[in-house]
Structures are given as C-alpha cells and as structure tokens.
Amino acid sequence: MPAPEKRPRLDRSARWALAALAAGACCVQLDAFALNPTLPAVRDALHGAASATPWIVSGYLLAAGSLMPVAGRLGDLCGRRRMLTFGAALFGVAAVLCALAPSLPLLVAARVLQGAGGALLMPAGLALLTHACPPEHARRATGRALGLAGLATVCGPFVGGALARSVSWRAVFWLTVPLAVGAVLCARRAAESRDPEARRPFDTAGAAAATGALVCLVRWLEHPVAWGWAMGAVALGALFLRAERRSAAPLVDLALFRNRPYVALTTGGAFANSATVALLYVVPWVLQRGEGWSARDTGLAFLAPAAALAVGGPAAGRVRPTAAVPVMAGCLIVAAAALGWAAYGTGAAALLWASTGAAVALGVAGGLALTGTQAVVRRERAGEASGVTKAVLTATAGLWLAVTGTGAGGVTGDRTGSLAGNGTGGVAGAGAGAGARLALALPAAACLGAAAVLVLMLLLHRVPLRVRRRAVRSDGNAHREGPTARPAPGDEDGSIHRADRGDPTDQTDPTDQGDRDGSPHPSHHAPPRAHPGSTPSTSRNDR
C-alpha cells in the first residue's frame, strides 16, 4: 500500500511572513477593542471635554480608513515588506506617544499616527503573505494569521477593562508595543515582493481624491445629519473615478470592480464585519447591564463566542475559491438566524448559545472577505485589492456604529460623542430590551439581505450558463445524428468541450466570467482551435 503523500510545508520566508502578519494584526485588533472600555477613564484622567473624547476613536478610524487604498498600492509599488515594516514601526512609536500623552489633544494626534501605521500594516501584510506562499497554500496561511488576530479581537474588551481597573488606561497602549516590535522583526526576515508590472509615477491625483472621499465619508458617518460631508464624498468619488479612467497607472484598476467574485466577497464581508462589531459590543453590555453579571463573569462567559470567532479564519482558509461565494451566502444566512435568536430570545443562556452560533458563521465570513478576495485577483495587485477590501470593511463598521447608536463607549453606557449620537438613545440608553434587540436585529436583517443578493447573483449567472451548455449539447447531438452536419464551433473533433459538458474536473470559477482582475478571458475571443493531434472533420459532400 503506497504511503500517503506528505503535504509540503511553508518555506522559511513564508513562515516569517505569516508570523509578521499575525503579530501585526493582533497589535491592531487588540488596540482597537481594548481601548473602548477605557475611554471614560481616559477622559477623567486627562480632563478632556465630552465632545472631544470620541476623537480618540474617530481620529484612528479617519486615518486608517482613508489611507488603506493608498497604502495597498504603495506596497505593490515600493515593496510589501518595506511597507509592513514601516507601518508596524509607526504603529509602535505612536503607541508609545499615546501612553505618554499628557493631554487629550496630543493623545488624539498620536492616535491619528496609529491609524496611519495600521493602514500601512494590514494591506501590505496580507499581500506579503499571499506572495510568500505557493498559490495552493496562501489561503490557509492567511486563515491561520487571521485566527490568531481573532483571539486579540475577542479578548480585547476584557483585557482593556481589566487593565484600566487594576493598572492604568496607559497600559493598554504599552501592551501593543511588544507586538509591533515582533511584527517588525518577523517582517525583516521575510522575502521582499512587489508588482513587477507596476508603472510609475504614482497616481497622485487618484490618491488625493480617494483619500478625500473617504475622509468625508467617515466624517459623515460620525455626523449623519451633516449632509455636506456626504455630498463631498460623492463629489470626490466622482473625481476619483474620472482620474482613474484617465490615468496610465491608476491607483485602483477599475477592472477590479468588474470581478464579480471579488465584489461579492467584499460586500458580504462588509456586512459580516458590521455584524461582528455588533456582537462584540452589544452582547457583553447586555450581560452586564441587563443580566447583572460582573465584568469578570462576562469575560469568562464570552470565551465560547470568542473561540468560535477565532476559528473562523483558519476555516475560511480551507474553502476553495470556486466555493467562496456560496459559502459566504450560507454563512450570512446562518448569522442572520443566530442574531435574530440573540435579539428576541430570553435569558442569558439563549443569548450565549445564539452568540456562539453567530460567531462561527461570522468568523468564516470575515475570513473569506480577506482570504477569498486574495485568491480571485492577480497576485501582482494583491496589495491594491487588500487595501480596497480593508477600506470597505472599516467604512461599513463605522456605518453600523452610526446607525445603531452604540459607538464609542456604547458598551459602558457612556453616551458621549458623535459616533454614539446625542442624548440617551440607542443600546446604552434604551436598556437591555428594545435598544439591544434593535442593535442585533438590524445586522441580522442586513446579513439576510446581503445573502439574498449573493444568491441572486449566483442564479443570474448560472441560469444562462446552463442554457448555453444545453444548446451546445443539442448542437453536438445534431452533428452526430446528421451525416452532413458540420461540427459546432470549438468542437472540430466531434466532441464537446469539457467546460461546456460540466466535467467535474474543470476547476473554473463558476462565478467568474473573465480574468481574475475583471478583464475578459482570452478564450472568450480566441478563434476555435482543433485539439492537438486531430484534423478538422469535413462532410461527405466536401470530400
């Protein structure tokens, strides 16, 4: 009996790239989610105004969300390892400045620097790992890194609250410094990669328009009633599209948005990310305020949803690219049902069971948004694709915070700041009843709607494909039954092409009609060719 074939292991450079991405992602996620419970303590210690406190979070989101598309393309042009190293170093230095900040304005300025570092770190890290691994191993390696980052995501609120009570709010920033140093050291041992087909100079006009549009969008999400920011985002977005169409070396190739698997996975991941933020913010708050649990008991009870969310990344890495969109739709449906159960179920046990089920589905969906999109684009422009995806995920998370009204300090009940809204509305003000149900029901409805759109996209693509296959079969049958019939185009040897026959060995993505970056597939325009070693058949009259 032959011995089972051993699975090839990642080489040394790929392992260092995986470690660098995992450390950098843990650094970013731990900082983001551990800081929220400490905001009231930060305001009291620095004697800041209530209106200025949300800028500790908003300044970070503003810098990170607006710079991610630019950072992704810079990694393709200047080197992904270089951008990852610089981003992690900038993030660590900014964390030290935050920990030493003597006043609230200086803390906000340091948080903006942290956002810039995070924007450089994440897209470059994803693209670096994608290029360091063989194509068949890139998805699994990225999933492992995201799984480690998921642990920091779910443990962040508990760790932040514990440090704020027992040590100081400044300890939250000191905690991320060793992780940033580790990311820099690991990245320096990975092999450099960049886009060999990149054309210079850098698209300055497109970068300025994209950054300005995202800045206006983030500001509008913080102030939904200020429609001037929304109009500015639309105007600058139109200028960005015009600049990209005219640029010889665009910041974002617009063909990327004609890549249907990429668009579907990014859209589904955006809704999944918004629902994940809802889960992480609302459920602990309900357990503490509605059920009367202590912070320690809440953190221990939330370990089950935390573990379920963390395993989503490795599970997503095992999904084949051809199955990524259907799996994403299924995960959104399961998450919608579980969130609905969490919103309208009774008792803490039902809430925890529903949260665990939702965390499993949302973890896989969030992982697919990053691993799946990297698998359906050209590897040379992986940084550009990851930058766009991360920017969309950040913007939709901010949109959920604005719509549901949890925002900064929502978990703790501190309703200060524009992200959280004014007054005592939303989850924190409405109690553990209607407000909490609404904050979970809205993401559930959004996930269900996104799943319906993905299913409709799959059906609209596959129905014409099946009709075409049946037409080709009919032509083939007519050719075999009629002695004077000519072969169908592309069927000169009397057989039907494997892709039209639906051969299970054909691994073509059923949701992709063209090249992975959106350009048409060469076979769609190439003239029919005979199979090797065969001669074109002719009718008896021709002979």
Order of alpha helices (4+ residues) and beta strands (2+ residues): alpha-alpha-alpha-alpha-alpha-alpha-alpha-alpha-alpha-alpha-alpha-alpha-alpha-alpha-alpha-alpha-alpha-alpha-alpha
